[in-house]
């Protein structure tokens, strides 16, 4: 445990009753005193504050936009100042190396990458881009939920004017906050990068508000699953293409067949071909019929007995807002969408209905 | 009442022993969303995994603390697994086992020893 890295808000989390666990090399709060279920519901109804400081924050010079574009199937060159876009680092085989957020600001490009992949991603970018700078002196918080704007606007009034995927650099108490209107819960909300030495004061001011409760990684996972959002390492991997993962929307128009800057990213041959001709597998939402959760790794079959294994659960658990188990899996595309699938849990095949994603419809401020 | 290192409690009434999990275990598990119980009439051996309990976070097993026959299970848990968090030491018992050898109880802790273990 001694080589676990600690984050700026450790003391505050412990004062809030956090249960800390190791996650991606960091000691992180998995839940607070209220527990995963209550934290999840609070985020859907009011506002939840998440510490995601373990994630990687990276700055690139504006001049690197074309070089970054060569690593992702995203329109980085056309990204407007003050806006953010979802992106994927792809590999030559058309799989996914990580997913990330890319923001264009007045003076630079600001990226947020997954904690478990940040060393990889930084090396990957440095091999192709000059001036890649990891930000190590800032915490990253997310404030998510229908009352997130109400709460944050008390401290930073201008956030009320931001729309979904806007980014802004805003002064607060003598420091600069880097704010985006985005998140990983399927709720309206913000992600806020704050200098490490101001993070506790900033987080405490939010937590003092009636609407705001601290939320751990447990509820972060159930919220993102209900929102149908993939988790890198589970639903997105080096073997699963973005098209198989149902992320076709993340391949921006100018990078698609017939676009002005068609292709030109790793694995473009496979990815553009799958867009044209269909992919071998598809990501599917699943509603297990009973109460037993089907978690990542559960094999999926096309029959209650015999039949064939046609896929695997990539993420699954209990959906507190759905009030039932939910799961996502990757299955052979040829499997009809209207047949019941069977997940093998503890040696028993249990039925699960295929369903559209998300399980919980987002309510973003567009 | 006796307690196991696996955070089960055992309450004997003659040779029928009621088994559940402790408050400490229920809190550590978090919100329980699924409980799978054995069928009444099942013969079990000490340390067999006989109950599956899943919280929002993870799945765990509960072992038979004694050799014997499962004579009754708490079916209410299947429909209302959250009972395990609300009343783990009372309403949310898991099963009753007719012990083959009640002296197997002797190796388990009394309440003071259990409290010392979890502190």
Interface residues (C-beta under 8 A of the other chain):
Chain A: X30 X31 X35 X36 X37 X40 X218 X222 X291 X292 X293 X295 X317 X318 X320 X325 X346
Chain B: X30 X31 X33 X34 X36 X52 X54 X55 X56 X57 X59 X78 X81
